[in-house]
C-alpha cells in the first residue's frame, strides 16, 4: 500500500513499523526530517479559505487536496479531531474521497487516554501489516509505564502548567494534551484543572495568581528548538519574571511535534520527559533532556 502521512506523529508510526519505503507523501511539519523531506508535502501552513468541517475533522492542519489527487495514495494516516462530535467519520472520509477523486482509506493515530492509544495502535499495526512488531513496541511501552508509576510513588506532587502564547498580548493559552492524561503517573498537580486535549485562554494576571512551581512552554506545531525560542521571548516580559517558576529557573520548553499533543509510537517518552522535568531536572543523564525538553537558560 502507498501511504501518506498528515502529521509528524503519523510519520513516526510508519517509520517505527519499518514501512517508510511505502510512504509517498508527508506533512509540511516533516520538512526537517531527512528521511522523508524529499517527499511532497500534503498539508500546509496557510489557510487559503475557511476549512470545511470534514477537513477539520480529518486533519489538524489544512490538507493539500491537489497533492493527494496527484499522488493517489491507497491509505492516509492522520489524527482525527475528536472534539468535533457532530461530524460523522464515514461522511468525512467520503467527502475527502470526492475532493481528490480517488478511493482512499483513512486511519487515525489520535487518542485521548492510554487505553484508546493502545486500541488505535492495534488498528495502525494491522493496517500496516506489522502486528508482530507493534506488539513488541507496546510491550516495551507497558513495561516503561509500570516503572514510571513505581518511581512516581516516591515523589511529591509538583504544581505545573503547560502554556503557549495567547491570541493577544497579556493572554496565555493553557493546554491539557497528554500532560493532563499523564499527571497521575508523574505526580503532576495541574495548576489549571483541565481535561486532556482541551485548552483555555487565561490572562497573565491569572497565571501570576496561580504561581505554579513549574511552567512548561509548548505548542502543537513547535519543535523543541522553536518552543525554546518562543519561551525565551516570552520570559523577557516583566510579568513572567515575577513567577516563582522563573525565579527558581523552572521554565522549560517541550517538543510539541513529538510529545505533548500527538499519539506517536513512543508516547510513553512524553510521560518520562514530564517526570524528568518535574522531579529530576538537574540530572544530567536524563534520557529526554535535549531531545524532548530543555530548560530556559
SVG drawing of the C-alpha trace seen along z (x, -y; Angstrom):
<svg xmlns="http://www.w3.org/2000/svg" viewBox="-24 -44 49 55">
<polyline fill="none" stroke="black" stroke-width="0.4" points="0.0,0.0 1.1,-3.6 0.8,-5.7 0.6,-9.5 1.2,-11.0 -0.6,-14.2 1.4,-14.9 4.8,-14.0 3.3,-11.6 1.8,-9.6 5.2,-9.7 6.8,-8.4 4.4,-5.4 5.2,-4.5 8.9,-4.7 8.7,-2.7 6.9,0.1 9.5,0.1 7.2,-1.0 8.9,-4.2 9.5,-2.8 5.8,-2.8 5.4,-6.5 4.8,-8.7 3.7,-12.0 4.3,-13.8 3.1,-16.7 4.6,-20.2 5.9,-19.8 8.1,-16.9 10.2,-19.3 13.3,-18.9 13.2,-15.1 16.0,-13.9 14.3,-10.5 11.1,-12.0 11.8,-15.6 12.2,-14.7 8.6,-13.6 5.8,-16.1 4.0,-17.9 0.3,-17.1 -0.6,-19.7 0.4,-23.3 0.6,-26.2 -1.5,-28.8 -5.3,-28.8 -6.4,-29.8 -10.1,-29.7 -12.2,-28.6 -11.9,-24.9 -14.9,-22.5 -16.0,-20.7 -15.0,-17.3 -11.4,-18.5 -11.1,-20.0 -12.2,-16.6 -9.8,-14.6 -6.7,-16.7 -5.3,-19.2 -3.7,-21.0 -5.0,-22.2 -5.0,-19.4 -3.5,-19.9 -6.1,-18.0 -4.4,-18.8 -1.2,-17.0 -3.3,-14.0 -5.2,-13.9 -1.8,-13.8 -0.3,-11.1 -3.3,-8.8 -2.4,-7.1 -4.0,-3.9 -4.1,-5.0 -3.7,-8.1 -2.5,-8.2 -3.7,-11.3 -5.2,-12.4 -8.9,-12.8 -10.1,-15.8 -12.5,-14.1 -13.5,-17.4 -16.0,-17.7 -18.6,-15.2 -21.2,-16.4 -19.0,-15.2 -19.6,-11.7 -16.3,-9.8 -17.6,-7.9 -19.1,-11.0 -15.9,-12.9 -13.8,-10.3 -16.3,-10.2 -16.0,-13.9 -12.2,-13.7 -12.5,-10.9 -14.8,-13.2 -12.3,-16.1 -9.4,-14.1 -11.3,-11.9 -9.7,-8.7 -10.9,-6.0 -8.5,-6.1 -8.6,-4.5 -8.0,-6.9 -6.7,-5.9 -6.2,-8.0 -3.4,-7.8 -5.2,-10.3 -6.2,-9.2 -7.2,-11.0 -6.1,-8.3 -3.8,-5.4 -6.5,-2.7 -7.6,-4.5 -4.0,-4.8 -3.4,-1.1 -6.6,-0.4 -5.6,-2.9 -2.1,-1.4 -3.6,2.0 -5.5,0.6 -2.4,-1.0 -0.3,2.1 -2.9,4.2 -3.3,1.6 0.4,1.5 0.7,5.3 3.1,5.2 1.1,6.5 4.1,8.5 6.4,5.5 3.7,3.4 3.2,5.9 6.9,5.5 6.6,1.7 3.5,1.8 5.0,4.4 8.1,2.2 5.8,-0.8 3.8,1.0 7.0,2.0 8.2,-1.5 4.8,-2.8 4.9,-0.5 8.4,-1.6 7.4,-5.2 4.4,-4.8 6.5,-2.9 9.1,-5.8 6.3,-8.4 5.2,-6.7 8.3,-8.2 7.8,-11.7 5.8,-14.7 3.3,-16.3 4.6,-19.4 2.3,-22.2 2.8,-22.8 1.1,-24.2 1.6,-23.8 1.3,-27.1 1.8,-28.7 1.3,-32.3 -2.3,-33.6 -4.1,-35.3 -3.3,-38.7 -0.8,-40.4 -1.4,-39.6 -3.1,-36.3 -1.8,-32.8 -3.1,-29.5 -3.2,-26.7 -3.1,-23.2 -4.2,-19.8 -2.7,-17.5 -1.0,-14.3 0.2,-16.2 -3.4,-16.1 -3.6,-12.3 -0.2,-11.5 -0.5,-13.8 -1.4,-11.0 1.5,-8.9 4.2,-11.5 2.8,-13.3 1.9,-16.5 -0.6,-18.8 -2.3,-20.8 -2.3,-24.4 -5.2,-24.9 -7.6,-21.9 -8.1,-21.0 -9.2,-17.9 -6.9,-16.0 -6.6,-17.8 -8.7,-20.8 -7.3,-24.3 -8.2,-27.6 -7.1,-31.1 -6.3,-33.0 -5.0,-36.4 -1.4,-36.7 -2.7,-38.0 -4.4,-34.7 -1.2,-32.8 0.6,-35.0 -2.1,-34.4 -1.8,-30.6 2.0,-30.9 2.8,-27.3 6.2,-25.7 6.9,-24.7 5.9,-26.2 6.3,-24.1 6.1,-26.0 5.0,-24.0 2.8,-24.3 1.3,-21.6 3.3,-22.8 6.5,-23.7 9.7,-21.6 11.8,-21.8 14.0,-24.5 11.0,-26.6 9.4,-26.2 12.7,-27.3 12.8,-30.4 9.2,-31.3 9.8,-30.7 12.9,-32.9 11.0,-35.8 8.0,-35.2 10.2,-35.1 11.6,-38.6 8.2,-40.1 8.4,-41.7 5.2,-39.9 6.7,-36.5 9.7,-37.3 7.5,-37.7 6.6,-34.0 8.2,-31.6 9.0,-29.3 11.1,-32.0 12.9,-32.9 13.7,-29.3 14.7,-28.6 11.8,-26.1 10.7,-27.2 11.1,-24.6 10.5,-24.2 9.0,-20.9 8.6,-19.5 5.1,-19.8 5.5,-17.8 6.9,-14.6 5.5,-14.8 2.6,-16.6 0.0,-16.8 0.2,-13.7 0.0,-9.9 3.2,-8.7 4.8,-5.2 6.9,-6.2 4.2,-8.0 5.5,-6.8 8.5,-9.0 6.2,-12.0 5.4,-10.8 9.1,-10.1 10.0,-13.5 7.4,-15.1 8.7,-13.1 12.3,-14.3 11.1,-18.0 9.1,-17.7 11.4,-15.7 14.9,-15.4 15.6,-18.5 19.2,-18.9 20.1,-15.2 22.5,-15.5 21.9,-11.9 18.2,-12.4 17.2,-10.4 15.0,-13.0 16.9,-16.2 17.8,-18.0 15.6,-15.6 12.1,-16.3 12.7,-19.1 15.2,-21.8 15.4,-24.4 15.3,-28.1 19.0,-29.0"/>
</svg>
